[in-house]
Amino acid sequence: LGVIGAYLSTPELLGRDEQLLRMRKALVRATRGRGGAFLLRAAPGAGRTRMIDVCVLESKLVGALVARVDPASLTRDSFAAVRGAIAQWCAALPAQLSEQLASAAHGVGQSGTSLPTGGTGSVHTRLAREILEVARQRALVLAIDDAQDLDAPSVAVFALLARAADTHKLLVCASVPTRAELAPSVPLRMLMDATIPLPLEPWTLAQTESLLDSLFGQVPNVPLLADRVHHVARGNPRDTMSLAQHLVDSGLVTHQAGVWSLPVRLDEIVLPGSMEHAQRRTIEALDAKDRQFAAMLALEPELERLGLTVLAQLSADALTRLEALSHHGVLVARHAGFAFRHSGLVDALRAALPDAEKRALHDRLRALHQAAGHHPLT
């Protein structure tokens, strides 16, 4: 898509004015020693990661020291997320404070090291206390994406920080998805109880229209298009963008000489009946080799943690397949590896696999993990 694809890749942050205002006020209070803790809870695709991005950027602009914690860039060792956050803060702190904080985290939870006398609980408290001591002197921000996927000991420490944030120069902003299958662990429930909910509601029809207007400009028939898109996407920002991309890819929306052209009649706007249908269409449009490779990736629970070196071992033409799947909007780059653009694509790929083929692909993945020294898949 070239320029068109680039133009569609970063939507305007709509419908989040109240949440942004509350976050900005809390950030100002944090610089004065009266911080806070928020929990962004919303459906996948509603913009949790975008809000975390904004929190990180605006925190840096006011001079706060930011630690961003994302499970895709971490191991699941005990206290791995805390160690990662501390390392980020230490990189920006003056030498004395940096050495003090780094010393508190040294060896904690790492394989082969012993914990201080008093049990794991005392480690949680000690780490939180050391971080809070720094937060008396410097404004700190802890931005946590997908807290439900972090190691439990780290989440417990973050819950202690969130509980004490209102008396320190500390802002905690965490996110978790709203879905029925999310069964919070005890540490995650602690974090949720210690934070103020900041829900991200689906877009209204007017907001969907505003987004399409910002993408395609003030051209005829945007309201007509918005009505159809909103009916299918149900106000989900990511799904709205996916449908906008579908309209461009299918040629229903065209771009010539710097101007977008939209369909002029309702019956010309051919959209899938639902997002599940849209995802099945995306999979069906792949050629056989790309589809099989995507199916194998859909069976890999640690996909975002696998770098290119490991992924290249899946097949002789793995890099070509990864490029094709990225081009078709199935995969997106994430940290050192890749992730599926939509969890529904994973579901569609798995559902289409015959049992025998699924077992064969599982065996290939298990062999790869064993050869790399990882824990085999179960």
KAVENBEL-V932448 format. One record per residue. N is the residue number from 1. RES is the residue in one small letter. PHI is phi in degrees with one decimal (* if undefined). D_LAST is the distance of its C-alpha to the last C-alpha in Angstrom with 1 decimal. Layout:
BEGIN
n:N res:RES phi:PHI d_last:D_LAST
n:N res:RES phi:PHI d_last:D_LAST
END
This chain:
BEGIN
n:1 res:l phi:* d_last:39.2
n:2 res:g phi:60.5 d_last:40.7
n:3 res:v phi:-62.7 d_last:42.7
n:4 res:i phi:-61.4 d_last:41.8
n:5 res:g phi:-62.8 d_last:38.0
n:6 res:a phi:-63.4 d_last:38.8
n:7 res:y phi:-67.3 d_last:41.1
n:8 res:l phi:-84.1 d_last:38.5
n:9 res:s phi:-77.0 d_last:35.7
n:10 res:t phi:-126.7 d_last:36.9
n:11 res:p phi:-72.9 d_last:38.2
n:12 res:e phi:-65.0 d_last:40.8
n:13 res:l phi:-82.5 d_last:39.6
n:14 res:l phi:-104.9 d_last:41.1
n:15 res:g phi:68.3 d_last:41.4
n:16 res:r phi:-125.9 d_last:40.3
n:17 res:d phi:-61.6 d_last:43.8
n:18 res:e phi:-63.5 d_last:43.7
n:19 res:q phi:-65.2 d_last:40.4
n:20 res:l phi:-65.0 d_last:41.6
n:21 res:l phi:-63.8 d_last:44.9
n:22 res:r phi:-63.9 d_last:43.3
n:23 res:m phi:-66.4 d_last:41.1
n:24 res:r phi:-66.2 d_last:44.1
n:25 res:k phi:-63.6 d_last:46.2
n:26 res:a phi:-64.7 d_last:43.6
n:27 res:l phi:-65.5 d_last:43.4
n:28 res:v phi:-62.8 d_last:47.2
n:29 res:r phi:-62.5 d_last:47.2
n:30 res:a phi:-63.0 d_last:44.5
n:31 res:t phi:-66.9 d_last:46.8
n:32 res:r phi:-104.5 d_last:49.5
n:33 res:g phi:90.1 d_last:47.4
n:34 res:r phi:-130.3 d_last:46.4
n:35 res:g phi:-75.6 d_last:42.9
n:36 res:g phi:-169.4 d_last:40.4
n:37 res:a phi:-143.7 d_last:36.8
n:38 res:f phi:-122.4 d_last:35.4
n:39 res:l phi:-126.1 d_last:32.2
n:40 res:l phi:-84.6 d_last:31.7
n:41 res:r phi:-123.6 d_last:29.8
n:42 res:a phi:-158.9 d_last:29.6
n:43 res:a phi:-65.7 d_last:27.6
n:44 res:p phi:-53.1 d_last:25.5
n:45 res:g phi:91.5 d_last:28.2
n:46 res:a phi:-85.4 d_last:31.0
n:47 res:g phi:108.3 d_last:31.7
n:48 res:r phi:-60.9 d_last:30.0
n:49 res:t phi:-65.4 d_last:29.3
n:50 res:r phi:-62.3 d_last:32.8
n:51 res:m phi:-66.1 d_last:34.3
n:52 res:i phi:-62.0 d_last:32.5
n:53 res:d phi:-57.9 d_last:33.9
n:54 res:v phi:-65.1 d_last:37.4
n:55 res:c phi:-58.8 d_last:37.1
n:56 res:v phi:-62.2 d_last:36.3
n:57 res:l phi:-62.1 d_last:39.2
n:58 res:e phi:-69.3 d_last:41.8
n:59 res:s phi:-64.5 d_last:41.0
n:60 res:k phi:-65.9 d_last:41.6
n:61 res:l phi:-65.8 d_last:44.8
n:62 res:v phi:-94.2 d_last:46.2
n:63 res:g phi:90.7 d_last:45.4
n:64 res:a phi:-75.0 d_last:42.5
n:65 res:l phi:-93.1 d_last:39.9
n:66 res:v phi:-107.8 d_last:36.6
n:67 res:a phi:-118.6 d_last:33.0
n:68 res:r phi:-104.6 d_last:30.4
n:69 res:v phi:-114.8 d_last:26.9
n:70 res:d phi:-132.8 d_last:24.1
n:71 res:p phi:-59.3 d_last:20.4
n:72 res:a phi:-67.0 d_last:19.7
n:73 res:s phi:-102.8 d_last:22.0
n:74 res:l phi:-127.7 d_last:20.8
n:75 res:t phi:-82.0 d_last:18.2
n:76 res:r phi:-105.1 d_last:16.8
n:77 res:d phi:-62.0 d_last:18.8
n:78 res:s phi:-57.6 d_last:21.2
n:79 res:f phi:67.7 d_last:24.3
n:80 res:a phi:-61.6 d_last:23.1
n:81 res:a phi:-68.0 d_last:24.5
n:82 res:v phi:-64.8 d_last:27.7
n:83 res:r phi:-60.5 d_last:28.2
n:84 res:g phi:-63.5 d_last:27.8
n:85 res:a phi:-65.0 d_last:30.4
n:86 res:i phi:-62.9 d_last:32.8
n:87 res:a phi:-60.4 d_last:32.6
n:88 res:q phi:-67.5 d_last:33.7
n:89 res:w phi:-65.3 d_last:36.5
n:90 res:c phi:-62.1 d_last:37.7
n:91 res:a phi:-64.3 d_last:38.1
n:92 res:a phi:-112.0 d_last:40.8
n:93 res:l phi:-84.0 d_last:42.4
n:94 res:p phi:-57.0 d_last:45.6
n:95 res:a phi:-52.8 d_last:45.2
n:96 res:q phi:-64.7 d_last:46.0
n:97 res:l phi:-65.9 d_last:43.6
n:98 res:s phi:-62.3 d_last:40.9
n:99 res:e phi:-65.2 d_last:41.2
n:100 res:q phi:-63.8 d_last:41.3
n:101 res:l phi:-71.9 d_last:38.2
n:102 res:a phi:-63.3 d_last:36.2
n:103 res:s phi:-63.3 d_last:37.3
n:104 res:a phi:-65.0 d_last:36.0
n:105 res:a phi:-94.8 d_last:32.4
n:106 res:h phi:-60.0 d_last:32.6
n:107 res:g phi:77.7 d_last:29.8
n:108 res:v phi:-64.7 d_last:28.5
n:109 res:g phi:76.7 d_last:24.9
n:110 res:q phi:-80.3 d_last:24.4
n:111 res:s phi:-57.8 d_last:22.8
n:112 res:g phi:87.4 d_last:25.6
n:113 res:t phi:-108.0 d_last:28.1
n:114 res:s phi:-98.4 d_last:29.6
n:115 res:l phi:-89.7 d_last:30.3
n:116 res:p phi:-60.7 d_last:33.9
n:117 res:t phi:-58.1 d_last:35.4
n:118 res:g phi:120.7 d_last:34.9
n:119 res:g phi:86.0 d_last:31.2
n:120 res:t phi:-60.5 d_last:28.6
n:121 res:g phi:-57.7 d_last:30.8
n:122 res:s phi:-66.9 d_last:33.7
n:123 res:v phi:-67.5 d_last:31.6
n:124 res:h phi:-54.7 d_last:30.9
n:125 res:t phi:-65.0 d_last:34.7
n:126 res:r phi:-64.4 d_last:35.9
n:127 res:l phi:-63.9 d_last:33.8
n:128 res:a phi:-61.7 d_last:35.0
n:129 res:r phi:-62.9 d_last:38.5
n:130 res:e phi:-65.4 d_last:38.7
n:131 res:i phi:-66.2 d_last:37.5
n:132 res:l phi:-66.1 d_last:40.0
n:133 res:e phi:-63.5 d_last:42.7
n:134 res:v phi:-64.9 d_last:42.2
n:135 res:a phi:-71.7 d_last:42.2
n:136 res:r phi:-77.6 d_last:45.7
n:137 res:q phi:-108.8 d_last:47.0
n:138 res:r phi:-128.8 d_last:44.9
n:139 res:a phi:-73.0 d_last:43.4
n:140 res:l phi:-115.9 d_last:39.6
n:141 res:v phi:-128.5 d_last:37.2
n:142 res:l phi:-115.7 d_last:33.5
n:143 res:a phi:-108.8 d_last:31.7
n:144 res:i phi:-119.3 d_last:28.1
n:145 res:d phi:-99.9 d_last:26.1
n:146 res:d phi:54.4 d_last:23.0
n:147 res:a phi:-59.3 d_last:23.5
n:148 res:q phi:-66.2 d_last:20.7
n:149 res:d phi:-101.0 d_last:18.1
n:150 res:l phi:-86.4 d_last:20.0
n:151 res:d phi:-66.1 d_last:19.5
n:152 res:a phi:-60.6 d_last:21.2
n:153 res:p phi:-59.3 d_last:24.0
n:154 res:s phi:-66.2 d_last:25.1
n:155 res:v phi:-61.1 d_last:25.3
n:156 res:a phi:-63.1 d_last:27.5
n:157 res:v phi:-64.3 d_last:29.8
n:158 res:f phi:-63.2 d_last:30.1
n:159 res:a phi:-65.0 d_last:31.0
n:160 res:l phi:-64.4 d_last:33.8
n:161 res:l phi:-65.6 d_last:35.0
n:162 res:a phi:-61.3 d_last:35.1
n:163 res:r phi:-65.9 d_last:37.1
n:164 res:a phi:-100.1 d_last:39.7
n:165 res:a phi:-61.3 d_last:39.9
n:166 res:d phi:-70.7 d_last:43.1
n:167 res:t phi:-115.5 d_last:45.1
n:168 res:h phi:-138.8 d_last:43.9
n:169 res:k phi:-83.1 d_last:43.9
n:170 res:l phi:-143.2 d_last:40.2
n:171 res:l phi:-120.1 d_last:38.6
n:172 res:v phi:-111.1 d_last:34.9
n:173 res:c phi:-129.7 d_last:33.5
n:174 res:a phi:-117.1 d_last:29.9
n:175 res:s phi:-136.8 d_last:28.0
n:176 res:v phi:-142.8 d_last:25.4
n:177 res:p phi:-80.1 d_last:24.7
n:178 res:t phi:-98.8 d_last:26.2
n:179 res:r phi:-154.6 d_last:23.8
n:180 res:a phi:-62.5 d_last:23.5
n:181 res:e phi:-83.7 d_last:19.9
n:182 res:l phi:-75.4 d_last:20.6
n:183 res:a phi:-107.6 d_last:20.7
n:184 res:p phi:-61.4 d_last:22.4
n:185 res:s phi:-71.9 d_last:21.7
n:186 res:v phi:-59.8 d_last:24.9
n:187 res:p phi:-59.9 d_last:25.4
n:188 res:l phi:-67.7 d_last:24.9
n:189 res:r phi:-63.5 d_last:27.4
n:190 res:m phi:-60.2 d_last:29.7
n:191 res:l phi:-65.4 d_last:29.6
n:192 res:m phi:-64.4 d_last:30.2
n:193 res:d phi:-69.8 d_last:33.1
n:194 res:a phi:-90.5 d_last:34.6
n:195 res:t phi:-119.9 d_last:34.8
n:196 res:i phi:-89.8 d_last:37.1
n:197 res:p phi:-62.8 d_last:35.3
n:198 res:l phi:-131.7 d_last:36.1
n:199 res:p phi:-69.5 d_last:34.9
n:200 res:l phi:-111.4 d_last:34.8
n:201 res:e phi:-79.5 d_last:36.2
n:202 res:p phi:-59.8 d_last:35.9
n:203 res:w phi:-67.0 d_last:38.8
n:204 res:t phi:-79.9 d_last:41.9
n:205 res:l phi:-59.1 d_last:43.5
n:206 res:a phi:-63.1 d_last:46.0
n:207 res:q phi:-72.3 d_last:43.4
n:208 res:t phi:-60.6 d_last:41.6
n:209 res:e phi:-63.6 d_last:45.1
n:210 res:s phi:-64.2 d_last:45.7
n:211 res:l phi:-63.6 d_last:42.5
n:212 res:l phi:-64.9 d_last:43.5
n:213 res:d phi:-65.1 d_last:47.0
n:214 res:s phi:-70.5 d_last:45.9
n:215 res:l phi:-77.7 d_last:43.8
n:216 res:f phi:-101.6 d_last:46.4
n:217 res:g phi:83.3 d_last:49.6
n:218 res:q phi:-84.4 d_last:52.4
n:219 res:v phi:-116.9 d_last:52.6
n:220 res:p phi:-60.5 d_last:53.5
n:221 res:n phi:79.2 d_last:51.0
n:222 res:v phi:-60.3 d_last:48.4
n:223 res:p phi:-60.0 d_last:48.8
n:224 res:l phi:-62.2 d_last:48.3
n:225 res:l phi:-65.1 d_last:45.1
n:226 res:a phi:-61.2 d_last:43.9
n:227 res:d phi:-61.3 d_last:44.3
n:228 res:r phi:-69.9 d_last:42.1
n:229 res:v phi:-64.8 d_last:39.4
n:230 res:h phi:-64.8 d_last:39.4
n:231 res:h phi:-62.0 d_last:39.1
n:232 res:v phi:-84.3 d_last:35.8
n:233 res:a phi:-78.9 d_last:34.3
n:234 res:r phi:56.8 d_last:35.5
n:235 res:g phi:80.6 d_last:36.4
n:236 res:n phi:-80.1 d_last:33.0
n:237 res:p phi:-58.1 d_last:34.0
n:238 res:r phi:-64.7 d_last:31.1
n:239 res:d phi:-67.6 d_last:31.4
n:240 res:t phi:-61.1 d_last:35.2
n:241 res:m phi:-66.4 d_last:34.8
n:242 res:s phi:-62.8 d_last:32.5
n:243 res:l phi:-69.5 d_last:35.1
n:244 res:a phi:-61.9 d_last:37.8
n:245 res:q phi:-65.1 d_last:36.0
n:246 res:h phi:-59.8 d_last:35.7
n:247 res:l phi:-63.7 d_last:39.4
n:248 res:v phi:-71.1 d_last:40.2
n:249 res:d phi:-61.4 d_last:37.9
n:250 res:s phi:-83.8 d_last:39.4
n:251 res:g phi:83.7 d_last:42.9
n:252 res:l phi:-72.1 d_last:43.9
n:253 res:v phi:-114.6 d_last:44.6
n:254 res:t phi:-120.6 d_last:46.4
n:255 res:h phi:-133.7 d_last:47.6
n:256 res:q phi:-139.7 d_last:50.9
n:257 res:a phi:52.8 d_last:53.4
n:258 res:g phi:79.3 d_last:51.6
n:259 res:v phi:-128.3 d_last:51.7
n:260 res:w phi:-87.6 d_last:49.0
n:261 res:s phi:-122.9 d_last:50.0
n:262 res:l phi:-108.3 d_last:48.4
n:263 res:p phi:-57.9 d_last:48.8
n:264 res:v phi:-99.3 d_last:52.1
n:265 res:r phi:-127.8 d_last:51.3
n:266 res:l phi:-59.3 d_last:48.6
n:267 res:d phi:-72.4 d_last:47.9
n:268 res:e phi:-85.9 d_last:47.1
n:269 res:i phi:-89.7 d_last:44.1
n:270 res:v phi:-95.1 d_last:41.3
n:271 res:l phi:-119.5 d_last:38.1
n:272 res:p phi:-60.7 d_last:35.0
n:273 res:g phi:-71.2 d_last:35.3
n:274 res:s phi:-157.1 d_last:32.3
n:275 res:m phi:-67.9 d_last:29.7
n:276 res:e phi:-62.6 d_last:27.1
n:277 res:h phi:-64.6 d_last:29.7
n:278 res:a phi:-62.6 d_last:30.2
n:279 res:q phi:-68.8 d_last:26.5
n:280 res:r phi:-63.4 d_last:26.5
n:281 res:r phi:-60.9 d_last:29.7
n:282 res:t phi:-60.2 d_last:28.3
n:283 res:i phi:-67.4 d_last:25.4
n:284 res:e phi:-64.8 d_last:28.0
n:285 res:a phi:-76.6 d_last:30.3
n:286 res:l phi:-75.0 d_last:28.0
n:287 res:d phi:-75.4 d_last:28.7
n:288 res:a phi:-59.9 d_last:26.3
n:289 res:k phi:-69.0 d_last:25.0
n:290 res:d phi:-64.1 d_last:24.5
n:291 res:r phi:-66.3 d_last:22.8
n:292 res:q phi:-66.1 d_last:20.3
n:293 res:f phi:-65.1 d_last:19.6
n:294 res:a phi:-63.2 d_last:19.2
n:295 res:a phi:-63.2 d_last:16.8
n:296 res:m phi:-64.7 d_last:14.5
n:297 res:l phi:-65.6 d_last:15.0
n:298 res:a phi:-66.8 d_last:14.3
n:299 res:l phi:-88.1 d_last:10.7
n:300 res:e phi:-92.8 d_last:10.4
n:301 res:p phi:-71.4 d_last:10.1
n:302 res:e phi:-109.0 d_last:12.1
n:303 res:l phi:-54.7 d_last:14.7
n:304 res:e phi:-65.7 d_last:17.7
n:305 res:r phi:-91.4 d_last:17.0
n:306 res:l phi:-89.7 d_last:17.0
n:307 res:g phi:-80.5 d_last:20.6
n:308 res:l phi:-59.8 d_last:22.6
n:309 res:t phi:-60.7 d_last:22.4
n:310 res:v phi:-72.3 d_last:18.6
n:311 res:l phi:-61.4 d_last:18.8
n:312 res:a phi:-65.2 d_last:21.8
n:313 res:q phi:-84.2 d_last:19.8
n:314 res:l phi:-70.3 d_last:17.9
n:315 res:s phi:-161.9 d_last:21.2
n:316 res:a phi:-64.2 d_last:24.8
n:317 res:d phi:-110.2 d_last:26.0
n:318 res:a phi:-58.1 d_last:23.2
n:319 res:l phi:-65.1 d_last:25.9
n:320 res:t phi:-64.4 d_last:28.0
n:321 res:r phi:-66.1 d_last:25.2
n:322 res:l phi:-61.6 d_last:24.4
n:323 res:e phi:-65.0 d_last:28.1
n:324 res:a phi:-65.9 d_last:28.5
n:325 res:l phi:-67.7 d_last:25.7
n:326 res:s phi:-68.4 d_last:27.4
n:327 res:h phi:-62.8 d_last:30.7
n:328 res:h phi:-84.6 d_last:29.7
n:329 res:g phi:77.6 d_last:28.5
n:330 res:v phi:-83.1 d_last:24.8
n:331 res:l phi:-114.2 d_last:23.7
n:332 res:v phi:-130.6 d_last:25.5
n:333 res:a phi:-67.8 d_last:25.7
n:334 res:r phi:-145.9 d_last:24.1
n:335 res:h phi:56.5 d_last:24.7
n:336 res:a phi:-88.0 d_last:23.7
n:337 res:g phi:-133.8 d_last:21.6
n:338 res:f phi:-136.7 d_last:21.3
n:339 res:a phi:-142.9 d_last:20.2
n:340 res:f phi:-71.4 d_last:20.8
n:341 res:r phi:-62.7 d_last:24.2
n:342 res:h phi:-143.8 d_last:23.3
n:343 res:s phi:-62.2 d_last:20.2
n:344 res:g phi:-64.2 d_last:21.9
n:345 res:l phi:-65.5 d_last:21.4
n:346 res:v phi:-62.0 d_last:17.6
n:347 res:d phi:-61.0 d_last:18.1
n:348 res:a phi:-65.4 d_last:20.7
n:349 res:l phi:-66.0 d_last:18.7
n:350 res:r phi:-65.9 d_last:15.7
n:351 res:a phi:-65.3 d_last:18.4
n:352 res:a phi:-82.3 d_last:20.3
n:353 res:l phi:-83.1 d_last:17.7
n:354 res:p phi:-63.6 d_last:18.3
n:355 res:d phi:-57.4 d_last:15.5
n:356 res:a phi:-63.8 d_last:16.2
n:357 res:e phi:-67.6 d_last:16.2
n:358 res:k phi:-62.0 d_last:12.9
n:359 res:r phi:-64.4 d_last:11.3
n:360 res:a phi:-64.3 d_last:13.5
n:361 res:l phi:-69.1 d_last:12.6
n:362 res:h phi:-59.5 d_last:8.8
n:363 res:d phi:-63.3 d_last:10.1
n:364 res:r phi:-63.8 d_last:12.5
n:365 res:l phi:-65.8 d_last:10.4
n:366 res:r phi:-62.5 d_last:8.3
n:367 res:a phi:-62.3 d_last:11.8
n:368 res:l phi:-63.8 d_last:13.2
n:369 res:h phi:-63.7 d_last:11.1
n:370 res:q phi:-65.9 d_last:12.0
n:371 res:a phi:-65.9 d_last:15.5
n:372 res:a phi:-86.5 d_last:15.9
n:373 res:g phi:83.0 d_last:14.9
n:374 res:h phi:-86.7 d_last:12.0
n:375 res:h phi:-69.0 d_last:9.0
n:376 res:p phi:-64.4 d_last:6.5
n:377 res:l phi:-71.1 d_last:3.8
n:378 res:t phi:-114.7 d_last:0.0
END
